[in-house]
Amino acid sequence: MPTIILASSSPYRAQLLHRIVSRFDTDSPDIDERARADESGKALAARLAAEKASAVARRHRGSVIIAADQVALLQADTAKERVLGKPGDFAHAREQLLACSGQRVAFHSACCVLNGHTNRIDHFHDTVTVTYKTLAPETVESYLRQEQPFDCAGSIKTEGLGVALLAHIDGADPGTLLGLPLIPLVRALENNNISII
C-alpha cells in the first residue's frame, strides 16, 4: 500500500481521516489561501484543495496525497454572501456568530486526492447548509468561553457544543461539515486501489 499523506496541519481533519484510514502521515502545505477577485466560495475551496495537494506532492513523490479546504458562506437575508473565516479571537468569533443568528451558512468542502505513483487525480466537492437558531448574546458568549472555536471557520464546532446553536443541518455527508467529505473520499481511495475495509 502506498504512503498516504494528509496535506494539512488541522487536527480536526486528521481525526476525521482516522475514521477510515488507520495509518497516514501529515504535512502542512503552507500556501497562500487568499481568495482571488470574484472567486466564488465553491471555486476557492476547490482551487485551494488542488494547490495544497500539489505543494505536498512535490515533497512526497510516489505517495497518495489527500488535501481539503473548506469555505463557510453566510447567506444572510439582507446582504450578499459573506465568507466566514477562522475568527482568531473571542471578539471576532462573537461578531461572526451574532451575524449568523437566525441565518443560513453554507459550508463548501472540496477535496483533492493526488496519486503520485499513477498520476491519477480525483477532485470532489460537497456542501452542507446549516440554519442557526436565533442566538442571544449571552448564549454566544457562554458557548465561546466553553468551546473556544477560534481556529474554526464560522466559529463553530459542530462535533461539540456548537451543535446546540443550530436549528437544522441539510447535507448528505457528516464529514463535509467538519471539512472532509468522507463518503466520496472512500470512493476516491478505492479508485486508487486502497481498501478501507
HUQUI-V445502 format. One record per pair of residues at least 4 apart in sequence whose ideal C-beta (glycine too) atoms are under 7 Angstrom apart, sorted by sequence separation. I is the first residue (numbers start at 1). J is the second residue. If there is no record, write none. Layout:
I;J / I;J
This chain:
10;14 / 11;15 / 12;16 / 13;17 / 14;18 / 17;21 / 35;39 / 39;43 / 40;44 / 41;45 / 42;46 / 43;47 / 44;48 / 45;49 / 46;50 / 47;51 / 48;52 / 49;53 / 50;54 / 51;55 / 52;56 / 53;57 / 54;58 / 56;60 / 88;92 / 89;93 / 90;94 / 91;95 / 92;96 / 93;97 / 94;98 / 95;99 / 96;100 / 115;119 / 135;139 / 137;141 / 138;142 / 139;143 / 140;144 / 141;145 / 142;146 / 143;147 / 144;148 / 152;156 / 157;161 / 158;162 / 181;185 / 182;186 / 184;188 / 185;189 / 186;190 / 187;191 / 188;192 / 190;194 / 8;13 / 39;44 / 60;65 / 87;92 / 100;105 / 115;120 / 135;140 / 152;157 / 157;162 / 158;163 / 171;176 / 175;180 / 176;181 / 180;185 / 189;194 / 75;81 / 76;82 / 87;93 / 149;155 / 156;162 / 171;177 / 175;181 / 190;196 / 6;13 / 17;24 / 74;81 / 114;121 / 149;156 / 175;182 / 189;196 / 6;14 / 57;65 / 73;81 / 74;82 / 149;157 / 169;177 / 173;181 / 35;44 / 56;65 / 73;82 / 87;96 / 112;121 / 113;122 / 156;165 / 173;182 / 73;83 / 74;84 / 147;157 / 173;183 / 186;196 / 6;17 / 56;67 / 112;123 / 14;26 / 53;65 / 71;83 / 72;84 / 84;96 / 111;124 / 147;160 / 149;162 / 53;67 / 147;161 / 33;48 / 52;67 / 110;125 / 146;161 / 147;162 / 4;21 / 9;26 / 52;69 / 108;125 / 109;126 / 6;24 / 8;26 / 49;67 / 143;161 / 5;24 / 9;28 / 49;68 / 108;127 / 158;177 / 159;178 / 4;24 / 5;25 / 6;26 / 7;27 / 8;28 / 31;51 / 49;69 / 107;127 / 158;178 / 5;26 / 31;52 / 48;69 / 84;105 / 106;127 / 107;128 / 3;25 / 5;27 / 7;29 / 143;165 / 29;52 / 106;129 / 31;55 / 45;69 / 45;70 / 74;99 / 104;129 / 105;130 / 29;55 / 45;71 / 74;100 / 77;103 / 29;56 / 44;71 / 76;103 / 104;131 / 105;132 / 75;103 / 27;56 / 74;103 / 75;104 / 103;132 / 41;71 / 75;105 / 102;132 / 135;165 / 74;105 / 75;106 / 101;132 / 27;59 / 41;73 / 73;105 / 100;132 / 102;134 / 133;165 / 27;60 / 72;105 / 73;106 / 101;134 / 132;165 / 133;166 / 101;135 / 132;166 / 133;167 / 72;107 / 73;108 / 131;166 / 132;167 / 130;166 / 131;167 / 70;107 / 71;108 / 98;135 / 131;168 / 29;67 / 70;108 / 97;135 / 130;168 / 70;109 / 98;137 / 130;169 / 41;81 / 68;109 / 69;110 / 128;169 / 129;170 / 41;83 / 68;110 / 98;140 / 128;170 / 129;171 / 68;111 / 97;140 / 128;171 / 67;111 / 127;171 / 7;52 / 66;111 / 67;112 / 7;53 / 94;140 / 66;113 / 94;141 / 126;173 / 128;176 / 7;56 / 17;66 / 64;113 / 65;114 / 105;154 / 127;176 / 128;177 / 94;144 / 126;176 / 5;56 / 64;115 / 65;116 / 93;144 / 64;116 / 63;116 / 62;116 / 90;144 / 100;154 / 5;60 / 13;68 / 61;116 / 62;117 / 126;181 / 60;116 / 93;149 / 57;114 / 93;150 / 124;181 / 5;63 / 7;65 / 96;154 / 97;155 / 126;184 / 4;63 / 7;66 / 8;67 / 53;112 / 57;116 / 96;155 / 2;62 / 3;63 / 4;64 / 5;65 / 6;66 / 7;67 / 8;68 / 124;184 / 2;63 / 49;110 / 53;114 / 89;150 / 2;64 / 4;66 / 49;111 / 50;112 / 88;150 / 93;155 / 45;108 / 49;112 / 87;150 / 45;109 / 46;110 / 124;188 / 45;110 / 86;151 / 42;108 / 86;152 / 122;188 / 41;108 / 86;153 / 109;176 / 85;153 / 87;155 / 84;153 / 107;176 / 111;180 / 122;191 / 84;154 / 107;177 / 109;179 / 111;181 / 109;180 / 109;181 / 120;192 / 50;123 / 111;185 / 113;188 / 113;189 / 46;123 / 115;192 / 46;125 / 113;192 / 45;125 / 72;153 / 72;154 / 42;125 / 70;153 / 70;179 / 68;179 / 68;180 / 2;117 / 64;192 / 64;194 / 16;175 / 16;178 / 20;182 / 17;180 / 19;182 / 16;180 / 20;185 / 12;178 / 13;179 / 16;182 / 20;186 / 12;179 / 13;180 / 10;179 / 20;196 / 1;194
